[in-house]
Amino acid sequence: MSNSKIRHALDITREADFAAWYQAVVTQADMAEESGVRGCMVIKPWGWGIWERIQRVLDDEIKATGHENCYFPLFIPLSYFAKEAEHVEGFAKEMAVVTHHRLKAEDGGLVVDPEAKLEEPLVVRPTSETVIGQAMSRWVQSWRDLPLLMNQWANVVRWEMRTRMFLRTSEFLWQEGHTAHADRDDAMVETLKMLEVYRAFAEDVLAMPVIAGEKPENERFPGAVATYSIEAMMQDGKALQAGTSHYLGTGFAEAADIRYQDQEGQQTLCHTTSWGVSTRLIGGVIMTHGDDDGLRVPPRIAPHQIVILPMLRGADGDAEILDYCEKLRIGLLEQNAFREPVRVLLDSKPGKVAQKRWDWVRKGAPIIVEVGPRDMENGKVAVLRRDHLWREDGKTDFEFQVRDDFVFCAAGVLEDIQTNLFEQAKKRRDDNIRRDIKDFDGLAAHFADGVAKPGWVELAWSRPTGAALDAVVEKLKTLKLTIRNTPMQEDKPEADCFFTGDDAVETIYVARAY
């Protein structure tokens, strides 16, 4: 395609400045805006609609595995964290703490009332292992109470120093699952089951290819015995940790006294897990699927899968065009895509249809349909697929279809767009993983400053621990690299460990990351 003939909907391209392009998509797709509090965002209807779709589909998947939703308080007593030293150390620098409960007027303004100091400081929820552990200690008494499978949808606060909307904010939304089990084997089955739920959700619903695997020791969740993640490659070649699942062993159970009486009458510590994904997924969708015209929303999470734009002229014929479009809308609502009714919007707000078209292009609506007087006379519609926006000659790729034919095939087109977005992202990821780098000098050259989109590198790994792992981590830091994960069920590599020269037991991916 000759891009020189194309005037894109955004005023910046991914190649020119990926970070600025990302912010432009968030703003011009009308997804979110600054709130007045550093690191906190207002999620606008289109961004919220995407999150609602993510929440609704994933919530069904979580419940299908036997989990029940619950809710725990936003404020957690500091003493709960003090019982788990490693856990609190991992979050200490990010915690927001409430120490007073009242303001008072002074000199024409408001100040904290020093006499309203809390008896115990309250931490604004950074994650809920500690408070849920206290509840588990009350709710679990016997082996008959296990497994205890819970999930909550909530907001959390982690006082981030460098923020970016959706990707890293001081307050964000997420779901967090928490479970208790009789033994390690059952807890590990749970941990890996939820990892697979996340993998399937990312690929089947978000159309975002991921690699599921175990994190190295230095990347584990604070206090966890093992941490697993799904890692996605963004269009700039960086990695995004899109979800995690943790086997916590008995450490949290011991701190919170989560015990059960087994069938022999003995008091036994539970094995616990936790797992979660957040609004960071929306940032991942933007950076996986967006183009120089804005966002491209996978149909399964699009608030409106099809947007109908009537060409209204403020004349007598407008009512007839609206009636034609309403019949089109009703016909589409009767179709099913992904085993549910098609979501369709008839946008009859005032405004020039060309401007409205580009507004919806920036938002990433999967299918945009325009209807003018001539289309109506011929019984047709003009259809624009967001994943095929441009023709070879640089003009928008409208396809004129008979209205009833379009209604009949619309669901299939949506499913084709979903598949196409996934396949594009998967090919881009696979094309940007290198497996031929043999030494550290080669690694440094690959990630040298100025190299565009270096992607990921796959390396043989001997699973070093302790000081040996620390040395590897420090060496990678010089290149601004981190170990992402070890892919699940990979064959043992034939090469020796890239870093230690010892026999390799698995492969790892290293990359720069968000």
C-alpha positions as CSV (number, residue, x, y, z in Angstrom):
1,M,0.0,0.0,0.0
2,S,1.3,3.5,-0.8
3,N,1.0,5.3,2.5
4,S,1.9,8.6,0.8
5,K,-1.6,8.7,-0.6
6,I,-3.2,8.1,2.8
7,R,-4.2,10.9,5.2
8,H,-4.5,9.1,8.6
9,A,-7.1,9.9,11.2
10,L,-4.4,10.5,13.9
11,D,-1.8,13.3,13.6
12,I,1.0,11.0,14.7
13,T,2.3,7.6,13.6
14,R,3.5,4.6,15.6
15,E,6.9,4.8,13.8
16,A,7.4,8.5,14.7
17,D,6.7,8.2,18.4
18,F,5.1,5.1,19.8
19,A,4.5,6.5,23.3
20,A,2.9,9.7,21.9
21,W,0.9,7.6,19.5
22,Y,-0.4,5.6,22.4
23,Q,-1.5,8.7,24.3
24,A,-3.1,10.0,21.1
25,V,-5.2,6.9,20.7
26,V,-6.4,7.0,24.3
27,T,-7.4,10.6,23.9
28,Q,-8.8,10.7,20.3
29,A,-10.6,7.4,20.7
30,D,-12.3,9.1,23.6
31,M,-11.4,6.3,26.1
32,A,-10.1,8.1,29.1
33,E,-8.8,11.5,30.4
34,E,-6.8,12.8,33.4
35,S,-8.7,13.2,36.6
36,G,-6.9,15.9,38.4
37,V,-5.2,13.4,40.7
38,R,-1.8,12.2,39.5
39,G,-1.9,8.7,38.2
40,C,-5.7,8.4,38.3
41,M,-7.9,8.5,35.3
42,V,-11.5,9.1,34.3
43,I,-12.6,6.2,32.1
44,K,-15.0,7.5,29.5
45,P,-18.0,5.6,28.0
46,W,-16.1,3.9,25.1
47,G,-13.2,2.8,27.3
48,W,-15.6,1.8,30.1
49,G,-17.7,-0.2,27.6
50,I,-14.6,-2.2,26.5
51,W,-13.9,-2.9,30.2
52,E,-17.5,-4.0,30.8
53,R,-17.2,-6.4,27.9
54,I,-13.9,-7.8,29.3
55,Q,-15.4,-8.1,32.8
56,R,-18.6,-9.8,31.6
57,V,-16.9,-12.4,29.4
58,L,-14.1,-13.1,31.9
59,D,-16.5,-13.2,34.8
60,D,-18.5,-16.0,33.1
61,E,-15.3,-17.9,32.5
62,I,-14.2,-17.6,36.1
63,K,-17.6,-18.7,37.4
64,A,-17.6,-21.6,35.0
65,T,-14.5,-22.9,37.0
66,G,-16.5,-23.0,40.2
67,H,-15.5,-19.6,41.7
68,E,-18.0,-17.3,43.5
69,N,-17.8,-13.5,43.6
70,C,-17.4,-11.6,46.8
71,Y,-16.2,-8.2,48.0
72,F,-13.7,-7.1,50.6
73,P,-13.1,-3.6,52.1
74,L,-10.9,-1.0,50.4
75,F,-9.2,-0.2,53.7
76,I,-6.9,-2.9,55.3
77,P,-5.4,-2.5,58.8
78,L,-1.7,-2.1,58.6
79,S,-1.3,-4.9,61.2
80,Y,-2.6,-7.4,58.6
81,F,0.4,-6.7,56.4
82,A,2.8,-6.7,59.3
83,K,2.2,-10.5,59.7
84,E,3.7,-11.2,56.2
85,A,7.1,-9.5,56.1
86,E,8.1,-10.5,52.5
87,H,4.7,-9.5,51.2
88,V,4.7,-6.0,52.8
89,E,8.2,-5.4,51.6
90,G,7.2,-6.0,48.0
91,F,4.5,-3.4,48.2
92,A,5.8,-1.0,50.9
93,K,6.9,1.7,48.4
94,E,3.6,1.7,46.6
95,M,1.2,1.8,49.6
96,A,-1.2,4.7,50.2
97,V,-1.9,5.0,54.0
98,V,-4.8,6.7,55.7
99,T,-3.9,8.0,59.2
100,H,-6.7,10.5,60.0
101,H,-10.5,10.5,59.6
102,R,-11.5,14.2,59.7
103,L,-10.7,17.7,58.4
104,K,-11.3,21.0,60.1
105,A,-11.6,24.6,59.0
106,E,-8.6,26.8,59.7
107,D,-7.6,30.2,58.3
108,G,-10.3,30.0,55.6
109,G,-9.2,26.6,54.4
110,L,-9.3,22.9,55.4
111,V,-6.6,21.0,57.2
112,V,-6.2,17.6,58.7
113,D,-7.5,17.5,62.3
114,P,-4.7,16.3,64.4
115,E,-7.1,15.1,67.0
116,A,-8.8,12.7,64.5
117,K,-5.8,10.3,64.2
118,L,-6.8,6.7,63.6
119,E,-5.9,4.2,66.3
120,E,-4.3,2.1,63.6
121,P,-3.2,3.3,60.1
122,L,-5.3,1.8,57.2
123,V,-3.7,0.8,53.9
124,V,-5.7,1.5,50.8
125,R,-5.9,-1.9,49.1
126,P,-2.9,-2.7,46.9
127,T,-4.0,-6.3,46.8
128,S,-6.1,-8.4,49.1
129,E,-4.2,-11.5,50.2
130,T,-3.9,-10.2,53.8
131,V,-7.5,-9.2,54.4
132,I,-8.9,-12.2,52.5
133,G,-6.5,-14.5,54.5
134,Q,-8.1,-13.2,57.7
135,A,-11.6,-14.2,56.4
136,M,-10.3,-17.6,55.2
137,S,-9.1,-18.3,58.7
138,R,-12.7,-17.9,59.9
139,W,-14.4,-19.6,57.0
140,V,-12.2,-22.7,56.8
141,Q,-12.5,-25.1,59.7
142,S,-12.7,-28.6,58.2
143,W,-11.5,-30.5,55.1
144,R,-15.2,-30.3,54.0
145,D,-14.8,-26.5,53.5
146,L,-12.1,-27.0,50.9
147,P,-11.4,-25.9,48.3
148,L,-12.6,-22.4,49.0
149,L,-12.8,-20.6,45.6
150,M,-13.4,-16.8,45.6
151,N,-13.0,-13.9,43.2
152,Q,-13.6,-10.2,43.5
153,W,-13.9,-7.3,41.0
154,A,-12.4,-4.2,42.7
155,N,-10.2,-1.2,42.5
156,V,-6.7,-1.1,44.0
157,V,-4.2,1.6,44.6
158,R,-0.4,1.4,44.1
159,W,1.3,4.8,44.3
160,E,3.2,4.7,41.0
161,M,5.9,7.3,40.3
162,R,5.6,7.1,36.5
163,T,2.1,6.6,35.1
164,R,0.5,6.0,31.8
165,M,-3.3,5.6,31.3
166,F,-4.5,2.0,31.4
167,L,-0.9,0.6,31.5
168,R,0.3,1.8,34.9
169,T,-1.9,4.0,37.1
170,S,-2.0,4.7,40.8
171,E,-5.6,3.5,40.9
172,F,-6.7,0.7,38.6
173,L,-9.5,-1.8,38.2
174,W,-9.0,-5.6,38.3
175,Q,-10.3,-8.9,39.4
176,E,-8.4,-10.9,41.9
177,G,-9.0,-14.5,42.7
178,H,-8.1,-16.1,46.0
179,T,-8.4,-19.8,46.9
180,A,-7.5,-22.2,49.7
181,H,-6.8,-25.9,49.2
182,A,-6.0,-29.0,51.2
183,D,-2.6,-29.6,49.6
184,R,0.0,-28.5,47.2
185,D,-1.2,-30.6,44.3
186,D,-4.7,-29.2,44.4
187,A,-3.4,-25.7,44.7
188,M,-1.1,-26.1,41.7
189,V,-4.0,-27.5,39.6
190,E,-5.9,-24.3,40.5
191,T,-2.9,-22.0,39.7
192,L,-2.3,-23.6,36.3
193,K,-6.1,-23.8,35.5
194,M,-6.5,-20.0,36.0
195,L,-3.3,-19.4,33.9
196,E,-5.0,-21.3,31.1
197,V,-8.2,-19.3,31.6
198,Y,-6.2,-16.1,31.1
199,R,-4.3,-17.5,28.1
200,A,-7.5,-18.6,26.3
201,F,-9.3,-15.3,27.2
202,A,-6.4,-13.2,25.9
203,E,-6.2,-15.1,22.6
204,D,-9.9,-15.9,22.0
205,V,-11.5,-12.7,23.3
206,L,-8.8,-10.0,23.1
207,A,-7.2,-11.5,19.9
208,M,-3.9,-10.9,21.7
209,P,-1.4,-13.8,21.3
210,V,0.4,-14.5,24.5
211,I,3.0,-16.9,25.9
212,A,2.0,-18.6,29.1
213,G,4.8,-19.6,31.4
214,E,6.6,-19.5,34.8
215,K,8.3,-16.3,36.0
216,P,11.9,-16.6,37.3
217,E,12.5,-16.5,41.1
218,N,13.3,-12.7,41.0
219,E,10.0,-11.9,39.3
220,R,7.7,-13.7,41.7
221,F,4.8,-12.1,43.4
222,P,6.0,-11.0,46.9
223,G,5.6,-14.1,49.2
224,A,4.7,-16.5,46.4
225,V,6.3,-19.9,45.9
226,A,5.7,-19.8,42.1
227,T,4.4,-17.1,39.8
228,Y,3.1,-17.8,36.3
229,S,2.2,-15.2,33.7
230,I,0.9,-14.5,30.2
231,E,3.2,-12.3,28.2
232,A,2.2,-10.3,25.1
233,M,4.3,-8.5,22.5
234,M,3.3,-5.0,21.7
235,Q,3.9,-3.4,18.3
236,D,7.0,-1.7,19.5
237,G,8.5,-5.1,20.4
238,K,8.2,-4.6,24.1
239,A,6.6,-7.2,26.4
240,L,3.5,-6.6,28.5
241,Q,2.7,-8.9,31.5
242,A,-1.0,-9.3,30.8
243,G,-2.0,-11.5,33.7
244,T,-0.5,-13.5,36.6
245,S,-1.4,-16.6,38.6
246,H,0.5,-17.4,41.9
247,Y,0.9,-20.5,44.0
248,L,1.4,-19.1,47.5
249,G,2.3,-22.3,49.3
250,T,1.5,-22.1,53.0
251,G,3.2,-18.8,53.9
252,F,0.1,-16.7,53.8
253,A,-1.9,-19.4,55.5
254,E,0.6,-19.5,58.3
255,A,0.6,-15.7,58.7
256,A,-3.2,-15.6,58.8
257,D,-3.7,-19.0,60.6
258,I,-5.7,-20.6,57.8
259,R,-5.9,-24.2,59.0
260,Y,-8.3,-27.0,58.6
261,Q,-9.0,-30.3,60.4
262,D,-8.1,-33.1,58.0
263,Q,-9.9,-36.5,57.9
264,E,-7.5,-37.8,60.5
265,G,-8.4,-35.0,62.9
266,Q,-5.1,-33.1,62.5
267,Q,-4.8,-29.3,62.2
268,T,-3.2,-28.7,58.8
269,L,-2.2,-25.5,57.0
270,C,-4.0,-24.7,53.8
271,H,-2.2,-24.0,50.5
272,T,-3.4,-20.8,48.9
273,T,-3.4,-19.2,45.4
274,S,-4.1,-15.8,44.0
275,W,-4.5,-14.6,40.4
276,G,-5.6,-11.5,38.5
277,V,-5.8,-9.3,35.4
278,S,-6.6,-5.6,35.3
279,T,-7.5,-2.6,33.1
280,R,-3.9,-3.0,31.8
281,L,-5.5,-5.3,29.3
282,I,-7.0,-2.3,27.6
283,G,-3.6,-0.8,27.2
284,G,-2.5,-4.2,25.7
285,V,-5.4,-4.2,23.2
286,I,-4.4,-0.6,22.1
287,M,-0.8,-1.5,21.6
288,T,-1.5,-4.9,20.0
289,H,-4.2,-3.8,17.5
290,G,-4.1,-0.1,17.1
291,D,-2.9,1.5,13.8
292,D,-2.1,5.0,12.6
293,D,-5.8,5.8,12.4
294,G,-6.5,4.9,16.0
295,L,-7.8,1.9,17.9
296,R,-9.0,-1.3,16.4
297,V,-11.3,-3.1,18.8
298,P,-11.6,-6.9,18.6
299,P,-15.4,-7.5,17.9
300,R,-15.8,-9.7,21.0
301,I,-15.1,-6.8,23.3
302,A,-16.4,-3.9,21.2
303,P,-19.3,-2.1,22.9
304,H,-20.8,-1.5,19.5
305,Q,-19.7,-4.1,16.9
306,I,-21.5,-2.3,14.0
307,V,-22.2,1.4,13.8
308,I,-24.7,2.7,11.2
309,L,-24.3,6.2,9.9
310,P,-27.2,7.7,8.0
311,M,-26.4,10.6,5.7
312,L,-28.9,13.1,7.0
313,R,-29.3,16.5,5.2
314,G,-32.0,18.2,7.3
315,A,-34.5,17.6,4.4
316,D,-37.7,15.7,3.9
317,G,-35.9,12.5,2.9
318,D,-34.2,12.1,6.3
319,A,-37.1,10.3,7.8
320,E,-37.1,7.7,5.0
321,I,-33.4,7.1,5.4
322,L,-33.7,6.8,9.2
323,D,-36.5,4.2,8.7
324,Y,-34.3,2.3,6.2
325,C,-31.4,2.3,8.8
326,E,-33.7,1.3,11.6
327,K,-34.8,-1.8,9.7
328,L,-31.2,-2.5,9.1
329,R,-30.5,-2.2,12.8
330,I,-33.3,-4.5,13.8
331,G,-32.2,-7.1,11.2
332,L,-28.7,-7.0,12.6
333,L,-29.9,-7.4,16.2
334,E,-31.5,-10.7,15.2
335,Q,-28.1,-12.1,14.1
336,N,-25.7,-13.9,16.5
337,A,-21.9,-13.5,16.5
338,F,-19.8,-15.4,19.0
339,R,-23.0,-17.0,20.4
340,E,-24.7,-13.8,21.4
341,P,-26.7,-11.1,19.6
342,V,-24.8,-8.6,17.5
343,R,-24.3,-5.2,19.2
344,V,-25.3,-2.5,16.8
345,L,-25.7,1.3,17.1
346,L,-27.6,3.6,14.9
347,D,-25.7,6.9,15.2
348,S,-28.3,9.6,14.1
349,K,-26.7,12.5,16.0
350,P,-26.3,15.7,14.0
351,G,-23.1,16.1,12.1
352,K,-21.4,15.5,8.8
353,V,-21.2,11.8,8.1
354,A,-17.5,12.0,7.1
355,Q,-16.6,13.5,10.4
356,K,-18.6,10.9,12.3
357,R,-17.0,8.1,10.2
358,W,-13.5,9.2,11.3
359,D,-14.6,9.5,14.9
360,W,-15.7,5.8,14.8
361,V,-12.6,4.9,12.9
362,R,-10.5,6.3,15.7
363,K,-12.6,4.5,18.3
364,G,-12.1,1.3,16.4
365,A,-15.6,0.1,15.8
366,P,-15.2,-3.2,13.9
367,I,-17.7,-2.4,11.1
368,I,-18.9,1.1,10.0
369,V,-21.9,1.2,7.7
370,E,-23.0,4.4,5.8
371,V,-26.3,4.8,4.1
372,G,-27.1,7.7,1.8
373,P,-30.2,8.4,-0.5
374,R,-28.7,6.6,-3.5
375,D,-27.8,3.5,-1.3
376,M,-31.4,3.5,0.0
377,E,-32.8,3.7,-3.5
378,N,-30.7,0.8,-4.6
379,G,-31.4,-1.3,-1.5
380,K,-27.7,-1.2,-0.6
381,V,-25.3,-0.1,2.2
382,A,-21.7,1.0,2.2
383,V,-19.6,-1.2,4.5
384,L,-16.2,-0.3,5.9
385,R,-14.2,-3.0,7.9
386,R,-11.9,-1.5,10.5
387,D,-9.3,-4.1,9.8
388,H,-9.3,-3.4,6.0
389,L,-9.6,0.4,6.0
390,W,-7.6,1.3,2.9
391,R,-7.4,0.1,-0.7
392,E,-4.2,-0.1,-2.7
393,D,-4.9,3.3,-4.3
394,G,-5.1,4.9,-0.8
395,K,-8.9,5.3,-0.8
396,T,-11.1,4.0,2.0
397,D,-12.1,0.4,1.3
398,F,-15.9,0.7,1.2
399,E,-17.8,-2.3,-0.1
400,F,-21.3,-1.7,-1.4
401,Q,-23.6,-4.6,-0.5
402,V,-27.3,-5.4,-0.8
403,R,-28.7,-4.6,2.6
404,D,-30.3,-8.0,3.2
405,D,-27.1,-9.7,2.1
406,F,-25.1,-7.7,4.5
407,V,-27.5,-8.5,7.4
408,F,-27.1,-12.2,6.6
409,C,-23.3,-12.2,6.5
410,A,-22.5,-9.6,9.2
411,A,-21.9,-12.1,12.0
412,G,-19.5,-14.0,9.9
413,V,-17.6,-10.8,9.0
414,L,-17.3,-9.9,12.7
415,E,-15.9,-13.4,13.4
416,D,-13.5,-13.0,10.4
417,I,-12.3,-9.6,11.8
418,Q,-11.7,-11.2,15.2
419,T,-9.6,-14.0,13.6
420,N,-7.8,-11.5,11.3
421,L,-6.7,-9.3,14.2
422,F,-5.3,-12.3,16.1
423,E,-3.5,-13.7,13.1
424,Q,-1.9,-10.3,12.3
425,A,-0.7,-9.9,15.9
426,K,0.6,-13.5,16.1
427,K,2.6,-13.2,12.9
428,R,4.1,-10.0,14.0
429,R,5.1,-11.5,17.4
430,D,6.5,-14.7,15.8
431,D,8.5,-12.7,13.2
432,N,10.0,-10.7,16.1
433,I,11.4,-13.5,18.3
434,R,15.0,-14.3,17.7
435,R,16.5,-17.6,18.6
436,D,20.0,-17.3,17.0
437,I,21.9,-15.1,19.4
438,K,24.8,-17.0,20.8
439,D,26.6,-14.6,23.3
440,F,26.1,-11.5,25.4
441,D,27.8,-9.3,22.9
442,G,25.3,-10.4,20.3
443,L,22.5,-9.7,22.8
444,A,23.8,-6.2,23.4
445,A,24.1,-5.5,19.7
446,H,20.5,-6.7,19.2
447,F,19.2,-4.3,21.9
448,A,21.6,-1.4,21.1
449,D,20.2,2.1,21.3
450,G,18.6,3.1,18.1
451,V,17.6,-0.4,17.1
452,A,13.9,-0.2,16.1
453,K,11.5,-2.8,17.6
454,P,14.1,-5.4,18.6
455,G,11.4,-7.7,19.9
456,W,12.1,-10.7,22.2
457,V,15.0,-13.1,22.3
458,E,14.6,-16.8,23.3
459,L,17.6,-18.2,25.2
460,A,18.5,-21.6,26.8
461,W,18.3,-21.4,30.6
462,S,19.6,-23.6,33.5
463,R,17.3,-22.0,36.1
464,P,20.0,-20.5,38.3
465,T,18.9,-19.2,41.8
466,G,20.3,-17.0,44.5
467,A,23.5,-15.1,43.8
468,A,23.9,-16.7,40.3
469,L,20.4,-15.4,39.3
470,D,21.2,-12.0,40.8
471,A,24.2,-11.7,38.6
472,V,22.2,-12.5,35.5
473,V,19.5,-10.0,36.5
474,E,22.1,-7.3,37.0
475,K,23.8,-8.0,33.7
476,L,20.4,-7.8,31.9
477,K,19.7,-4.5,33.6
478,T,22.6,-2.9,31.8
479,L,20.6,-3.5,28.6
480,K,17.3,-2.6,30.2
481,L,16.1,-6.2,29.8
482,T,14.1,-8.5,32.0
483,I,13.3,-12.2,31.9
484,R,9.7,-12.5,30.9
485,N,8.9,-16.2,31.5
486,T,9.6,-19.8,30.7
487,P,7.0,-21.1,28.2
488,M,4.9,-24.0,29.4
489,Q,5.5,-27.5,28.0
490,E,8.6,-26.6,25.9
491,D,11.1,-29.3,24.9
492,K,14.4,-29.2,26.7
493,P,16.8,-27.1,24.6
494,E,19.9,-28.8,23.2
495,A,22.2,-25.8,23.9
496,D,23.9,-25.0,27.2
497,C,22.5,-22.2,29.4
498,F,23.2,-18.8,27.7
499,F,24.4,-17.2,30.9
500,T,26.0,-19.9,33.0
501,G,27.1,-22.5,30.5
502,D,25.5,-25.2,32.6
503,D,23.1,-27.8,31.2
504,A,19.9,-26.0,30.1
505,V,16.6,-27.3,31.4
506,E,14.3,-24.9,29.6
507,T,14.1,-21.8,27.5
508,I,13.3,-18.2,28.6
509,Y,12.3,-15.0,26.8
510,V,14.1,-11.8,27.5
511,A,12.8,-8.4,26.4
512,R,12.3,-4.8,27.3
513,A,8.9,-4.4,29.0
514,Y,6.2,-2.1,30.1
